[in-house]
Amino acid sequence: MEAPVFSKRSWQGIASLRRWLLLFLVIVQTSIATWFMKSVLPYYGGNAVEIGMLCLFAILFSWISVGFWIGVFGFFYRCRGGDPASLMRQIDAATLQQTPLTKTAILLPIYHESVERSLGGLKAVYQSVERTGQLEHFDFFILSDSRNPDIWLEEQVAWKNLCKELNAEQRIFYRRRTLNLNYKSGNVGDFLRRWGANYEYMIVLDADSLMGGDTLVNMVQLMQRNEQVGILQTSPSLLNGRSLFARVQQFGSQLYGPLFTTGLASIQLGEAAFWGHNAILRIKPFMTWCGLRKLPGRGLFSGPVMSHDFVEAAYMGRAGYEVWLEPGLGESYEESPPSLVDELMRDRRWTKGNMQHLWLMFRGSRIRLAHRAAFLNGIMSYLASPLWLGFLILSTIATTSLVLWPINYFPDPHQLFPLWPEWDPQKALILILTTFGLLFAPKFLAIADAMIQGRSKQFGGKLKMLGSVLFEIVVSALLAPIRMLSHSRYVLEALFNFTLRWAGQNRTDETGWWSAFTSHAPGMVLALSWSLFALWLQPMFFYWSLPVALPLIFAAPISVLLSKVQTGQKLRRKGWLLTPEERSGSVLVDDLEEFQEHYHIDSDWPPFIASILNPKINRFQIAMARDTKGEARLANLKALREKCLEEGADALTTVEKNRLAKDANSLRWLHEQAWRSPPESYWGRLLNPRRRARRTAL
């Protein structure tokens, strides 16, 4: 069937109708649920505590309702074969394939990441583009913000080896900033100031991104066909997870993701959000309109914007360009954190960045309503947790007042007749089941979607897919209270503007018992105290508290168990929590694994020491370094060189190593002096087994 053709602006009327429908459904559903909640409360919302409970319930239920209806929208459009108003449906495949490409930069910003993984992913992407026959239209840029010399020196050597292996010296480029301003957005901005004018588009990756060559080509072609589109965002799925935690996350992403992203895209259409990676951007308007000024407020609302992506999408929309999320673009991947502890560390950074959007949501000028809604969506992703916690606190206060305090039969001073407080457990149970039904219904719609689309085999078959979904639901239920308490803490930290350290992510290590207990101890103590108080107060309230309290009490063992790689791989071998790439294979994953299996740097020394002792690496690092100028700086370097030679590399700080590694003359001098050092010296002991092999190395 031929795809319908839409004019450039016709999507706005369609989006408006869909948004009003969504708003109507959410309001009606929330109003009914809140009215029902009022009838459940002992005083029918007749005192301050119950009014607070009703307000929090209405906000949280509306949040759940939005997710439910987005899932329903997604199911509806996937049953129709896709959204007819989506960007890809506006042009037929044959016309898209004939669209010529133009010069595009693929950016890989990295900061203290695993060199083996990040460059392995870039190699897989490069080879995939090469297989399309369109490699001539793409250049690749590794943009490093790394400060640890043992990391960035390894990055440089790995980049040189990768260029040599792929014969890509004029195709893959490396740039390391020495002044790390404004996080990732500053790194991309540095690229744009230097090379942005040479390219029409840029595709931004993350350190753990993987994207297929055909997808990258199609993204450029879609941008070529739609000049009004400023940003085109793909929908990355999770893959390559090894631990049990990562495998649960990626199974949910792969099975539920298409449903939710289709529903979200159908509401947003040309006013979607930008997620910071796995997306293509039109460079000229991005450079003109999307510069991020520092926030002018106080505390949290001052300084650089930490979560830049949503803001850049809003600024692009403000300039008159469209931002699209396109679920139809496949082969777009990222990786999950390997453990709950690592996910929460990442969420701590993201929470502060999203809370900053409160300023832009209310004070940003001329930002479209849809993008303000995207700000609200990101804020509620974390603000929902303290709201839930507040609801639990008010519930505890309400129960305590009924059990310990005298009953107030006249909560309203003007009422003529007494109000008899009563608790209806049957209504409460109906309300709880309804709420859980809204939470879990989209997951079962995703199961139905997979069966209708014939995708169930890719998840191990119908029975194992269903069993995996039930397992994922149990794990999600266990993690929900832990995330709630952690996110509540992070929101408070953000609002009080606690300083955060921005660092690279752990993507491989398991969680140890000490790390788990230190991370979750406050929540474990709080939950145990709350549960014992509930038991003392009223047995029924104690049983009601258990679904929240038990996961918090056992948070440390849950965290350790979920981080286990052996458990995750055992379930994979038995066919549980499978994903399509594991079932059918993936060339991208194969290329990545091949690189990681054969990855090595031709030196047994750490990178900083290798840059001094290894003749080949030393020559290369000298070529990458610069000659320092200025008498004061040269005098400081001379003193550092002497210290390094006499006391060894271990005597230097990271800053001192950086100064030496960036200076060509220092590397040259240290290499010569180290090879002349006595056998009993620091450098002599390192060199002793290799002195005889030096001529061969040279």
Buried (B, 14 or more C-beta within 10 A) or exposed (E): EEBEEBEEEBBBEBBEEBBEEBEEBBEEBBEEBBEBBBEBBBBBBBBEBBBBBBBBBBBBBBBBBBBBBBBBBBBBBBEEEBBBBBBBBBBEEEEBEEBEBEBBBBBBBBBBBBBBBBBBBBBBBBBBBBEBEBBEBBBBBBBBBBBBBBBBBBBBBBBBBBBEEBEBEEBBBBEBBEEBEBBBBBBBBBBBEEBBEEBBBBBBBBBBBBBBBBBBBBBBBBBBBBEEBBBBBBBBBBBBBBBBBBBBBBBBBBBBBBBBBBBBBBBBBBBBBBBBBBBBBBBBBBBEBBEBEEBEEEEBBEBBBBBBBBBBBBBBBBBEBBBBBBBBBBBBBBBBBBBBBBBBBEBBBBBBBBBBBBBBBEEBEEBBEBBBBBBBBBBBBBBBBBBBBBBBBBBBBBBBBBEEEEEBEEBEEEEEEEBEBEEEEEBBEEBEEBBEEBBBBBBBBBBBBBBEEEBBBBBBBEEBBBBBBEBBBEBBBBBBBBBBBBBBBBBEBBBEBEEBEEEBBBBBBBBEEEBBBEBBEBBBEBBBEBBEBBBEBBEEBBEBBEEBBBBBBBBBEBBBBBBBBEBBBEBBEEBBBBBBBBBEEBBBBEBBBBBBEEBEBEBEBBBBBBBBBBEBBBBBBBEBBEEBEEEEEBEBBEEBBEBBBEEBBEEBEEEBBBBBBBBBBBBBBBBEBBBEBEEEBBBBEBBEEBEEEEEEEE
